[in-house]
Amino acid sequence: MARRSRGTVLACGVLAAVAGIVAPAGATAPAGDPADLGTLPGHESGTVTAVAEDGRVIGRSGTHGVVWDSGQLIDLGEDAVPVAVSNRGQVAGFVQPQGKPASARLWQPDGTAVELAPGRFGAGDAVNSRGDVLVRTEGAGQDRYRLALWRAGTLTEIRSPGLDGGFTTGNALNENGQVATGVEAGPGSEGAFAARCDVTGCMPLPNPAGHTVTGVAVSAINDAGQIAGTLRTPAGDVAVLWTGDQVTVLAAAGSGTSTVAAGPRALNEHGDVVGSSRTPAGEVRPFRWHDGAIVDLPTLSTATSPTAVNEGGDVAGTDRGPGRPPRAVLWRDGGLTELGPCQPATDSDAVAINNAGRIVGTSTLTPPSARQVVRPTAWQTGSPG
């Protein structure tokens, strides 16, 4: 059984030193201001992975996996690595003690764990509200993986379409149990493609004409079965969106290469996709694909990139421009808002956003002659009016 804790919270805006003022767990902040989510007792640093629609957040505190839920921390145990959280509070991920292979896990809302592939290397890559878990397991050799869907206690392998010796890269799962994956050829073969799968089989998806594809990184699949991802080609990365059996290249005029943001919130149910393009001069331009067209997003510098989009069209991301500290940002209604860190940290980073406008990420402090401290952070920005 997982342990619940009130945790340790560093007060945002008034902290004078890493070991200074503390505030009670669950402390709130004004809209848009940073709020420290807290860490387990004895832990200075923590990281954030994802946020659910009910505001539940998953990540790590020190070497422990944790869930932040209504001001409490649920300790998933040492060496636990949460990867995804459903809107019912189930968490998929893995446990990997140092020097040992990973073991796929599903944690229930109360913190109890289920081993998904007993006796095998594995990782839970995604989980939906039906309780389906997308599990990545070891394959025929090094860096070769298989996919399986865990449903109601049964693990069913998903066969790679026509490439039994290949391996999968980049995986996503929707609420209907459909899986999106990239398939790369094994030794002696060439090429790569995306596929839309379920437990009955897979449908290979086309690559855009004129591109030699050597790798595929799938980011997300929505409930309509649209898939967003990035193709690797000799000429550079290419952002794409598959709708049915059609593929669309997502690139702004004059851009060189383009990529879709990593993670399941790179694509929403309206078909909006967020990503970045890079000009031949090296300038990074954030974009949102909306209603069949590229919409350029305003920037703070030449290195502002989105990470996630919600159903209202809000986009979260991070600016990493030269000569300034990294800063979490929010794009809403055509505008750009900086989201500062918990003071006295200098850096902030946005990982995900939910439909209520809750953005989660980290605040980072690197004091002179001291170790770096990373604090799990949330910004409550509200929903679009």
C-alpha positions in Angstrom: 0.0 0.0 0.0 1.4 3.4 -0.9 1.9 6.0 1.8 0.2 9.3 1.9 2.1 12.3 3.2 1.6 16.1 3.6 5.1 16.5 2.2 7.5 19.4 2.3 6.5 22.6 0.4 8.8 25.5 -0.3 6.8 28.8 -0.2 6.8 30.6 -3.5 7.6 34.2 -3.6 9.0 34.4 0.0 11.6 31.7 0.2 15.0 33.1 1.2 17.0 30.0 0.8 16.6 26.3 -0.1 16.4 25.4 3.6 14.4 28.4 4.5 10.7 29.1 4.9 8.2 26.3 4.4 4.4 26.4 3.9 1.8 23.7 4.4 1.2 21.2 1.7 -1.6 22.2 -0.6 -0.8 25.9 -0.4 -2.4 27.9 -3.1 -1.3 30.9 -5.2 -3.1 33.6 -7.1 -4.1 32.7 -10.7 -1.0 32.4 -12.8 1.4 32.6 -9.9 3.6 29.5 -9.2 2.6 27.1 -6.4 5.1 24.6 -5.1 3.6 21.1 -5.1 5.9 19.7 -2.4 8.2 16.7 -2.0 8.3 13.8 0.4 10.0 14.5 3.7 13.8 14.5 3.3 13.7 15.2 -0.4 14.8 18.6 -1.8 14.0 18.0 -5.4 11.2 16.6 -7.5 10.0 16.5 -11.1 6.6 16.5 -12.9 5.5 14.2 -15.7 1.8 14.8 -16.4 -1.5 16.3 -15.1 -5.0 14.7 -15.2 -8.3 16.6 -15.8 -9.1 16.5 -12.1 -5.8 18.3 -11.3 -4.0 15.1 -10.1 -0.3 15.4 -11.0 2.3 12.6 -11.3 6.1 12.7 -11.1 9.0 12.0 -8.8 10.2 13.1 -5.4 13.9 12.2 -5.1 14.0 8.5 -6.3 10.3 7.9 -5.4 7.4 7.9 -7.7 4.6 10.2 -6.4 1.1 11.4 -7.1 0.0 14.9 -6.0 -3.7 14.7 -5.2 -5.7 17.4 -3.4 -2.8 18.6 -1.4 -1.5 15.2 -0.4 1.4 13.2 -1.8 0.9 9.5 -2.5 4.2 7.7 -2.4 4.4 5.0 -5.1 7.6 3.7 -3.7 11.4 3.9 -4.3 12.5 3.4 -7.9 9.0 3.9 -9.2 8.7 6.0 -12.4 5.2 7.2 -13.3 4.7 7.8 -17.0 1.0 8.5 -17.6 -2.2 9.2 -15.6 -5.8 8.6 -16.6 -8.7 10.7 -15.8 -9.8 8.0 -13.3 -6.6 8.4 -11.4 -4.8 5.2 -12.6 -1.1 5.6 -13.2 1.0 3.7 -15.6 4.8 3.4 -15.5 7.5 1.1 -14.3 9.8 0.2 -11.4 13.5 -0.1 -12.0 15.9 -0.6 -9.1 19.5 0.3 -9.9 21.2 -2.3 -12.1 18.0 -4.3 -12.7 15.6 -4.4 -15.6 12.4 -2.3 -15.6 9.1 -3.9 -14.6 5.8 -2.5 -15.9 3.3 -1.3 -13.3 -0.2 0.1 -13.0 -1.0 2.0 -9.8 -4.6 2.3 -8.7 -5.9 5.6 -7.2 -5.2 4.3 -3.7 -1.6 3.6 -4.7 -1.8 -0.2 -4.8 0.2 -1.7 -7.7 -0.4 -4.3 -10.4 2.6 -5.9 -12.2 1.6 -5.9 -15.8 4.1 -8.3 -17.4 5.4 -10.6 -14.7 8.9 -11.9 -15.3 9.6 -9.7 -18.3 11.2 -6.4 -18.9 8.5 -3.8 -19.4 7.1 -0.3 -19.0 3.6 1.1 -18.9 3.7 3.8 -21.6 0.0 5.0 -21.4 -3.3 4.4 -19.7 -6.8 5.4 -20.6 -10.0 5.9 -18.5 -11.1 2.3 -19.4 -8.1 1.0 -17.5 -6.3 -0.1 -20.7 -2.6 0.1 -20.4 -0.1 0.2 -23.3 2.8 -1.9 -22.3 6.2 -2.0 -23.9 8.1 -5.3 -23.5 11.4 -6.7 -24.6 11.6 -8.1 -28.1 14.1 -10.2 -30.1 17.3 -8.3 -29.3 18.9 -5.1 -28.1 16.8 -2.0 -28.6 14.0 -4.1 -30.0 10.6 -3.8 -28.3 7.2 -5.3 -28.5 3.9 -3.6 -27.7 1.0 -5.2 -25.7 -2.3 -4.0 -24.4 -3.2 -4.9 -20.8 -6.9 -5.0 -20.3 -8.8 -6.4 -17.3 -5.8 -8.5 -16.2 -5.0 -9.9 -19.7 -1.9 -8.9 -21.7 -2.4 -9.2 -25.4 0.5 -8.6 -27.8 0.1 -6.1 -30.7 1.8 -7.4 -33.8 3.9 -5.1 -35.8 2.5 -5.0 -39.3 4.6 -7.0 -41.7 7.8 -6.4 -39.7 8.1 -9.2 -37.2 11.8 -8.4 -36.7 11.3 -4.7 -36.4 10.9 -2.6 -33.2 8.6 0.2 -32.2 9.4 3.7 -31.2 7.1 6.4 -29.8 3.7 5.0 -28.6 0.3 6.5 -27.7 -3.1 5.3 -26.6 -6.6 6.8 -26.9 -9.8 6.4 -24.9 -11.1 3.8 -27.4 -8.1 1.5 -27.0 -6.5 2.4 -30.2 -2.7 2.5 -30.3 -0.4 4.6 -32.4 3.2 3.6 -32.9 6.2 4.0 -35.1 7.6 0.9 -36.7 11.2 0.7 -37.8 12.7 -2.1 -39.9 15.0 -4.7 -38.4 18.4 -5.7 -39.7 18.5 -6.3 -43.5 15.5 -4.0 -44.1 15.1 -0.3 -44.7 12.4 2.2 -43.9 10.0 3.2 -41.2 6.3 4.1 -40.9 3.6 4.8 -38.4 0.7 2.4 -37.6 -2.7 2.6 -36.0 -3.4 -0.6 -34.0 -5.7 -2.4 -31.7 -5.6 -5.9 -30.2 -6.9 -7.3 -33.5 -4.0 -5.9 -35.6 -2.4 -2.9 -37.2 -2.9 -0.7 -40.2 0.3 0.8 -41.7 0.0 4.5 -42.4 1.5 6.3 -45.5 4.6 8.5 -45.5 4.3 11.8 -47.3 5.4 11.7 -51.0 8.9 12.8 -51.7 10.3 11.9 -48.2 12.7 9.0 -47.4 11.7 8.1 -43.9 14.3 6.5 -41.6 12.4 6.8 -38.3 9.1 7.7 -36.8 8.4 9.3 -33.4 4.7 9.2 -32.6 3.6 11.8 -30.0 -0.2 11.4 -29.6 -3.5 9.9 -30.9 -6.9 11.4 -30.2 -10.2 9.7 -29.9 -11.0 10.2 -33.6 -7.9 8.2 -34.4 -5.8 11.2 -35.6 -2.1 10.7 -35.0 0.6 13.4 -34.6 4.2 12.6 -34.9 7.6 13.4 -36.3 9.4 11.7 -39.2 13.2 11.4 -39.4 14.5 11.9 -42.9 18.0 12.5 -44.4 17.0 16.1 -44.9 15.8 16.6 -41.3 12.7 16.2 -39.2 9.2 16.5 -40.6 6.1 17.1 -38.4 3.0 15.2 -39.7 -0.6 14.5 -38.9 -2.4 11.4 -40.0 -6.2 11.5 -40.4 -7.7 8.2 -41.5 -5.3 7.0 -44.2 -4.2 10.5 -45.2 -1.0 12.2 -44.1 -0.4 16.0 -43.9 3.0 17.7 -43.5 2.9 20.4 -40.8 5.3 23.1 -41.8 5.3 26.9 -42.0 6.3 28.6 -45.3 10.0 29.2 -45.4 10.7 26.7 -42.5 13.5 24.1 -42.8 12.6 21.3 -40.5 9.6 20.8 -38.1 8.8 18.6 -35.1 5.6 17.8 -33.2 5.9 18.4 -29.4 6.6 15.2 -27.5 3.9 13.7 -25.4 0.2 12.8 -25.5 -1.0 16.4 -25.2 0.7 17.5 -28.4 -2.7 16.8 -30.1 -6.2 17.6 -28.9 -9.7 16.3 -29.8 -10.2 19.1 -32.4 -7.2 18.0 -34.3 -5.0 20.9 -33.1 -1.3 20.0 -33.1 1.5 22.0 -31.4 5.2 21.9 -32.4 8.1 23.8 -33.7 9.8 24.6 -37.0 13.3 25.6 -37.5 14.4 28.1 -40.2 17.5 27.5 -42.3 19.1 30.2 -40.2 18.4 28.1 -37.0 15.6 30.2 -35.6 13.0 28.1 -33.7 9.3 29.1 -34.4 6.5 27.6 -32.3 3.3 26.7 -34.1 -0.2 25.5 -33.6 -1.9 23.5 -36.5 -5.5 24.7 -36.4 -8.4 24.3 -38.9 -6.0 23.0 -41.6 -3.4 25.8 -41.3 -0.2 26.7 -39.5 -0.7 29.4 -36.9 2.6 31.0 -35.8 2.7 31.6 -32.1 4.4 34.7 -30.6 7.8 34.2 -29.0 10.1 35.6 -26.4 13.3 34.6 -28.2 14.5 32.5 -31.1 14.0 29.3 -28.9 10.5 29.2 -27.6 8.8 25.8 -27.9 5.4 24.5 -27.0 4.9 21.2 -25.1 1.1 20.7 -24.9 -2.3 22.0 -26.0 -5.7 21.6 -24.2 -9.2 21.4 -25.7 -9.7 25.2 -25.3 -6.7 25.9 -27.5 -4.4 27.0 -24.7 -0.8 26.1 -25.3 1.9 25.6 -22.7 5.6 25.6 -23.4 9.0 26.9 -22.4 11.4 29.6 -23.7 15.1 28.7 -23.7 16.4 31.7 -25.4 20.1 32.7 -25.2 21.2 35.1 -22.5 18.2 34.6 -20.3 16.9 31.9 -17.9 14.4 29.3 -19.2 10.8 30.4 -18.6 7.5 28.6 -18.7 5.0 30.3 -21.0 1.3 30.2 -21.8 -0.2 31.0 -25.2 -3.9 32.1 -25.0 -6.1 34.0 -27.4 -3.1 35.1 -29.5 -1.1 36.4 -26.6 1.9 35.1 -24.7 2.3 35.1 -20.9 5.5 34.3 -19.0 5.0 32.0 -16.0 7.7 32.7 -13.4 9.3 30.2 -11.0 8.9 29.8 -7.3 11.3 32.4 -5.9 14.2 32.5 -5.5 14.5 30.0 -8.4 15.5 31.5 -11.7 14.3 28.9 -14.2 10.8 27.6 -14.9 9.7 24.9 -17.3 6.2 23.8 -18.4 5.5 20.1 -19.0 1.7 19.8 -19.5 -1.6 21.6 -19.3 -5.2 20.3 -18.6 -8.5 21.7 -19.8 -9.0 23.7 -16.6 -5.8 25.6 -17.4 -3.6 24.0 -14.8 0.0 24.0 -16.0 2.6 21.8 -14.3 6.3 21.8 -14.6 9.3 22.7 -12.5 11.2 25.6 -10.9 15.0 25.3 -10.7 17.4 27.0 -8.4 21.2 26.7 -8.8 22.7 28.5 -5.9 26.3 29.6 -6.1 28.6 26.8 -4.9 25.6 24.5 -4.1 23.8 21.7 -5.7 20.9 22.3 -8.0 17.4 22.1 -6.5 14.4 21.3 -8.8 10.9 21.9 -7.4 7.6 20.5 -8.8 5.5 23.5 -9.6 1.9 24.3 -10.8 0.4 27.4 -12.3 -3.4 27.8 -12.2 -4.2 30.0 -15.1 -8.0 29.3 -15.4 -9.7 28.3 -18.6 -10.3 30.4 -21.7 -13.1 32.9 -21.4 
